[in-house]
Amino acid sequence: MSRGSGCQIRARREHCGRNTKGGLLMSRIVVLDGFTINPGDLSWKGLEELGQCAIYDRSAPEEVMARADNAEIILTNKIVLSADMIERFESLKYIGVTATGYNIVDVDAARKRQIAVTNVPAYGTDSVAQMVFAHLLNFTQNVAHHAQTVSDGRWCSSEDFCYWDTPLVELSGLTMGIIGLGQIGRATAKLARAFGMKVIAYDVAAPAEMPEGCEMVELEDIFRLADVVSLHCPLTPRTEGIVNERNLAR
């Protein structure tokens, strides 16, 4: 059976769930892109007990309105819910974003309709901060490139034991500029300090809890002083294009 047909069968089965429990009317729940958070190794039982569920692995933009037309609850990971869509969902009461970033939902439109919107702000904090340094170390040490050249036999054929093919850059002593000091930004700052880096940061609002050894500066100073810039802010009209020719030229 193909993955696509499996998705269709699963969605139809869960549409047939009961809509009452103990005599109480249960919610109509639609999951638009469940595969991302549950590719099949977890159970949806807890969610199914809350209402009549329709769970789709994936939803194309043109399928969203039909699939969620009468939903009271929508769960989405990366499927965009625009202002126009939100206006047309007459029964909608709650949008749950199964991710940290919630820029896929027009929050202002939801607020006008008094539709609650939530996200999951802390589930991947350490993983994302770790990934920052996985990429950074690959840039500075060229790990993938050197692994390939060693596999190709270039180290074995080298006249010298000490082999490298590109300059190696030490992080210690460099300055990391962090834009956005939310949970992920603070976790990244902590790792940067462990590598011996100086940390400067910019945020529209100073956080209640400052990372140790982190200095708050203006946005232009991030690009002027930092050797490395790491973005940890939501995509909004205010932050879109924040990395631009003018800032990079500082």
C-alpha positions in Angstrom: 0.0 0.0 0.0 1.4 3.4 -0.9 1.9 6.1 1.8 -0.7 8.3 0.1 -3.4 5.7 0.2 -2.5 4.9 3.8 -3.0 8.5 4.7 -6.5 8.5 3.0 -7.6 5.4 4.9 -6.4 6.8 8.2 -8.2 10.1 7.7 -11.5 8.4 6.8 -11.3 6.0 9.8 -10.7 8.8 12.3 -13.5 10.9 10.8 -15.8 8.1 12.0 -14.9 8.6 15.6 -17.7 9.3 18.1 -18.7 12.9 18.6 -20.2 12.3 22.1 -18.7 11.1 25.3 -20.6 10.6 28.5 -23.5 12.6 27.0 -21.3 15.6 26.3 -20.8 17.1 22.8 -17.2 16.6 21.8 -15.1 18.9 19.6 -14.4 18.4 15.9 -10.6 18.2 15.5 -8.6 18.4 12.3 -4.8 17.7 12.1 -3.6 19.1 8.8 -0.1 17.7 8.7 0.3 15.1 11.3 3.1 13.1 9.7 5.8 15.6 10.8 5.1 15.0 14.5 3.9 11.4 14.2 5.1 9.4 11.2 3.5 6.3 12.7 5.4 5.5 15.8 3.1 7.3 18.2 -0.6 6.9 19.1 -3.2 9.5 18.4 -5.5 7.9 21.1 -5.2 10.8 23.6 -6.4 13.2 20.9 -9.1 11.0 19.6 -10.6 10.8 23.1 -11.2 14.5 23.0 -13.4 14.6 20.0 -14.2 13.6 16.4 -10.8 13.6 14.7 -9.7 13.9 11.1 -5.9 13.4 10.9 -4.1 14.0 7.7 -0.4 13.2 7.0 -0.2 16.2 4.7 -2.5 18.8 3.3 -2.0 20.8 0.1 -3.0 24.5 0.3 -6.0 23.9 -1.9 -7.2 21.1 0.4 -7.2 23.0 3.7 -10.6 24.7 3.4 -12.5 21.5 2.6 -10.7 19.5 5.2 -11.1 22.0 8.1 -14.3 23.7 7.1 -16.4 22.7 10.1 -13.5 22.2 12.6 -13.6 23.7 16.0 -9.9 22.8 16.6 -7.1 22.8 14.0 -3.6 21.5 14.6 -1.0 22.5 12.2 2.8 22.2 12.0 3.7 24.1 8.8 0.3 24.5 7.0 -0.4 28.3 6.6 -3.7 29.6 8.0 -4.2 33.0 6.5 -6.5 35.8 7.6 -8.9 34.9 4.8 -9.0 31.2 5.9 -9.6 32.1 9.5 -12.5 34.4 8.6 -14.2 31.6 6.8 -13.8 28.9 9.5 -17.1 29.7 11.2 -16.8 27.1 13.9 -13.2 27.5 14.8 -12.3 28.1 18.4 -8.7 27.0 18.8 -5.5 26.7 16.6 -2.7 24.7 18.0 0.7 25.1 16.2 2.7 22.0 16.8 6.0 23.8 16.5 7.9 26.7 18.1 7.4 29.3 15.3 3.8 30.5 14.8 4.2 32.9 11.9 2.2 30.4 9.8 -0.9 31.7 11.5 -2.4 35.2 11.1 -2.5 35.9 14.8 -4.2 39.2 14.4 -7.1 37.7 12.5 -7.4 35.0 15.1 -7.5 37.5 17.9 -10.3 39.5 16.2 -12.3 36.3 16.1 -11.4 35.5 19.7 -9.7 32.2 18.5 -7.0 31.0 20.9 -3.6 30.3 19.3 -0.9 28.3 21.1 2.5 27.0 20.1 5.1 24.7 21.6 8.0 27.0 22.7 10.4 24.7 24.4 10.3 21.2 22.8 13.4 21.6 20.6 15.5 24.3 22.4 18.7 22.2 23.0 18.4 20.5 19.6 18.3 23.7 17.7 21.1 25.3 19.6 23.2 22.1 19.0 22.4 22.3 15.3 23.7 25.9 15.2 27.1 24.6 16.3 27.0 21.6 14.1 26.8 23.9 11.1 29.2 26.4 12.6 31.9 23.8 13.2 31.4 22.5 9.7 32.0 26.0 8.3 35.1 26.6 10.4 36.6 23.1 10.3 35.2 21.9 6.9 34.5 18.6 8.5 32.5 17.1 5.6 35.1 18.2 3.1 38.0 16.7 5.0 36.2 13.5 5.7 35.7 13.1 1.9 39.3 13.9 1.1 40.5 11.3 3.7 38.1 8.8 2.2 39.6 9.6 -1.2 43.0 8.7 0.1 44.6 12.1 0.1 45.8 11.9 3.8 47.3 8.5 3.1 49.2 9.9 0.1 50.3 13.0 1.9 54.0 13.4 2.6 53.3 14.9 6.0 51.3 13.4 8.9 49.6 16.7 9.7 47.0 17.0 6.9 44.5 19.7 6.1 43.1 21.0 2.9 41.5 24.3 4.0 42.3 26.8 6.8 40.9 25.8 10.2 39.3 28.6 12.2 39.1 28.4 16.0 35.9 29.6 17.6 37.6 30.6 20.8 38.1 34.4 20.9 35.6 35.1 18.1 32.4 37.1 18.7 29.0 35.6 18.2 26.1 38.0 17.6 22.7 36.6 18.5 19.5 38.3 17.3 16.6 37.1 19.5 17.2 36.1 23.1 14.3 33.7 23.5 14.9 30.2 24.9 16.8 29.0 21.8 18.8 32.2 21.6 19.8 31.9 25.3 20.7 28.2 24.8 22.9 29.1 21.8 24.6 31.8 23.9 25.4 29.3 26.6 27.1 27.0 24.1 29.0 29.9 22.5 30.5 30.8 25.9 31.5 27.1 26.4 33.5 27.4 23.1 35.2 30.5 24.5 33.4 32.9 22.3 32.4 36.4 23.3 28.6 36.8 23.0 26.7 40.0 22.1 22.9 40.0 21.6 20.1 42.1 20.3 16.4 41.8 21.2 13.5 44.2 20.9 12.9 43.6 24.6 15.6 42.8 27.1 14.9 39.3 28.5 14.1 38.7 32.1 16.9 36.2 32.4 20.2 37.2 30.7 22.7 34.5 29.8 25.9 34.7 31.8 28.6 36.7 30.0 26.2 38.0 27.3 26.2 41.7 26.4 23.1 43.5 25.0 23.9 45.8 22.1 22.1 47.6 19.3 21.2 45.8 16.1 23.7 47.6 14.0 26.4 46.6 16.5 25.7 43.0 15.9 26.7 43.2 12.3 29.5 45.6 13.0 31.2 43.6 15.8 30.3 39.9 15.3 32.3 37.3 13.5 29.2 35.1 13.4 25.5 36.1 13.5 22.9 33.6 14.6 19.2 34.5 14.0 16.7 33.3 16.6 13.7 35.6 16.0 10.3 34.9 14.4 9.7 35.9 10.8 7.6 39.1 10.9 7.4 42.2 8.8 9.8 43.8 11.2 12.5 41.0 10.9 12.0 40.1 7.3 15.2 41.0 5.4 17.1 41.8 8.5 20.2 40.3 6.9 20.7 42.7 4.0 23.4 44.4 2.1 23.4 47.5 4.4 23.8 45.5 7.6 26.4 43.1 6.1 28.5 46.1 5.0 28.7 47.5 8.6 
